[in-house]
Structures are given as C-alpha cells and as structure tokens.
Amino acid sequence: MANFKLIREMESNGHIGDLYHFKLRAECFHDVLMLIDKLSKNLYGYSIERDFFPDVEFEFITNLTSDEILAILSKQVDSHVMMDTLKPIGEYTGQR
C-alpha cells in the first residue's frame, strides 16, 4: 500500500520532481496488473481497491501526464474503461 501523504511531502520538499496523482476504474484486476507492468518505472506509489467486484479501482502517483498514460492505455487490449475513467484524484468519480 502506498503512503501517498509521504510521497506528496517529498515532492513539496523538492526530493521528487513533478508528480501527478490519478485514479481510474478497470474491468478486472488483470487489466490493472498489465498497466502496472507498463508504468512500473514511472510509478511512485499505488493502491488497488476491489470494492466493486469485478471492477477494480487503481489509485497511483506517477511522473507521467494523463496524455502519456492514455497513450499507453491505447495500446493495451480492452482498456476502454480505464481510459474513460482516468482522472486526477480530486476529479475522480469512477463514472464513464
């Protein structure tokens, strides 16, 4: 489980460059695992919630912009739910 507060504090102290905090919904856990594999070098923390079985919510901090994440998702099979729900954490609703 990621310590988002600590990561944000490190960013504000200049220890980490510009970071973005996102959340999205996926149709299944496997979809999130595939995305994690593709983002692994750019992830600073993440959390996976399975409250809406089979859907999964994925919260993460990265140095990638939403456009860069969408470009990665566009190459991933069956990623339409993730693409439709990707939002900055403060704007996330989980709705498509």
C-alpha positions as CSV (number, residue, x, y, z in Angstrom):
1,M,0.0,0.0,0.0
2,A,1.4,3.4,-0.9
3,N,2.0,6.2,1.5
4,F,0.5,9.0,-0.6
5,K,1.0,11.6,2.2
6,L,4.7,10.8,2.4
7,I,5.2,10.9,-1.3
8,R,3.4,14.3,-1.6
9,E,5.6,15.7,1.3
10,M,8.7,14.5,-0.5
11,E,7.5,16.2,-3.7
12,S,6.8,19.5,-1.9
13,N,10.3,19.4,-0.3
14,G,11.9,19.1,-3.7
15,H,13.1,15.5,-3.2
16,I,10.9,14.2,-6.1
17,G,10.2,16.0,-9.4
18,D,6.7,16.9,-10.7
19,L,4.2,14.1,-9.8
20,Y,0.6,13.5,-10.8
21,H,-2.0,11.7,-8.6
22,F,-4.6,9.8,-10.6
23,K,-7.3,7.3,-10.1
24,L,-9.2,5.0,-12.6
25,R,-11.5,2.1,-12.7
26,A,-10.8,-1.1,-14.6
27,E,-13.0,-4.0,-15.6
28,C,-10.8,-6.5,-13.8
29,F,-7.7,-7.0,-11.7
30,H,-5.7,-8.3,-14.6
31,D,-6.1,-5.1,-16.5
32,V,-4.6,-3.2,-13.7
33,L,-1.7,-5.6,-13.4
34,M,-0.9,-5.1,-17.1
35,L,-0.9,-1.3,-16.7
36,I,1.3,-1.5,-13.6
37,D,3.8,-3.6,-15.7
38,K,3.8,-0.8,-18.3
39,L,4.1,2.0,-15.8
40,S,6.5,0.4,-13.4
41,K,9.5,2.7,-14.0
42,N,7.2,5.7,-13.6
43,L,5.1,4.7,-10.5
44,Y,5.9,6.3,-7.2
45,G,3.1,4.6,-5.3
46,Y,-0.2,2.9,-5.9
47,S,-3.2,1.4,-4.3
48,I,-5.7,-1.2,-5.6
49,E,-9.3,-1.4,-4.3
50,R,-11.6,-4.2,-5.2
51,D,-14.9,-2.9,-3.7
52,F,-16.9,-3.2,-6.9
53,F,-16.3,-6.7,-7.9
54,P,-15.4,-7.5,-10.6
55,D,-14.4,-3.9,-11.2
56,V,-11.2,-2.6,-9.6
57,E,-10.1,1.0,-8.7
58,F,-6.5,1.9,-9.1
59,E,-5.0,5.0,-7.4
60,F,-1.5,5.9,-8.3
61,I,1.2,8.6,-8.3
62,T,3.4,9.0,-11.4
63,N,5.6,11.4,-13.3
64,L,3.6,10.8,-16.4
65,T,0.8,13.2,-17.6
66,S,-2.7,12.0,-18.4
67,D,-2.0,12.2,-22.1
68,E,1.1,9.9,-21.7
69,I,-1.0,7.4,-19.7
70,L,-3.8,7.5,-22.3
71,A,-1.2,6.8,-25.0
72,I,0.0,3.7,-23.0
73,L,-3.6,2.6,-22.4
74,S,-4.5,3.0,-26.1
75,K,-2.0,0.2,-26.8
76,Q,-3.4,-2.1,-24.1
77,V,-6.2,-4.6,-25.1
78,D,-9.6,-3.9,-23.6
79,S,-8.6,-0.7,-21.7
80,H,-11.7,1.4,-22.6
81,V,-13.0,1.6,-19.0
82,M,-9.6,2.7,-17.7
83,M,-9.3,5.3,-20.5
84,D,-12.8,6.6,-19.8
85,T,-12.4,6.9,-16.0
86,L,-8.8,8.2,-15.7
87,K,-8.9,11.4,-13.7
88,P,-6.8,13.4,-11.3
89,I,-7.6,12.3,-7.8
90,G,-9.6,15.4,-7.0
91,E,-11.8,14.9,-10.0
92,Y,-12.3,11.2,-9.9
93,T,-15.9,9.9,-9.8
94,G,-15.5,6.4,-11.3
95,Q,-18.2,7.3,-13.8
96,R,-17.7,6.9,-17.6
